[in-house]
């Protein structure tokens, strides 16, 4: 899958996987991979800074927690993040519908 | 340097990130934790420990790319710090002066011309309003994934300008004030208040200068907005 196209929608995809519940950084990457049947395989080093930026934007709330003797930074979707995800989903559906409309072969009128 | 590939990668990333602040430490800790999670994952797939760690580091991608993104977050933190210092610091600085004038009514009488005292309030209110507006703009920039060199320039200029004006007004207030010697208690309170003000002005000047240094490192020669992602 084209990585450039994926990066353009990275924020929406990260918000979508965190929508299901709080996740730490590597779990976000695993969820992204699982929900795309392994097709989305970004360098992990592009995902972690994006999480920090979305935290700065107020879309995610990041907190350190400890589980099984390991400290992990866990991200939770905020109300503003939920609204942003809703908006980005609507934008994507509109965009995808328009592109599909263009790419779908036009029906040629049958000769009568 | 350690032979552990994860430790090496984190050390190399650390070299690429300026400063020693809390955010930087948190970023480095998170990267190491996530690399160790990835390595554990590869271990369960049958790789030996060293190969699992190497694979986790390769999966991370280019350290320079990640460092460039993280430097933007560090710059944003420096910008936010300066803005918050203005927004919180000015009220904290002016409050003791207001209390001093209240507790020692004669203090106001001894003070410098009223236009100088009034200038503190004007500088504080103007700086505070501008700082809050820039904070809001900084958050909006994060939401649209757009960089913010102009915003950093504006906040650095605001911080340095406010600190300079406050320092000059403080000097004039002190040198033009009239007269009669205060009592011992009043003199001690006044000295304490002056120290608090001087510390605030110094902290603001340093914070604004640090913001400017970050701007030059993250957006060298930039005045135009650029796309982050």
Interface residues (C-beta under 8 A of the other chain):
Chain A: X7 X8 X10 X11 X24 X25 X26 X27 X29 X30 X42 X43 X44 X45 X46 X48 X49 X50 X52 X53 X54 X56 X57 X58 X59 X64 X70 X71 X72 X73 X84
Chain B: X26 X27 X29 X30 X31 X33 X34 X35 X36 X37 X38 X41 X59 X60 X61 X62 X63 X65 X66 X69 X70 X72 X73 X76 X138 X139 X142 X143 X145 X228 X229
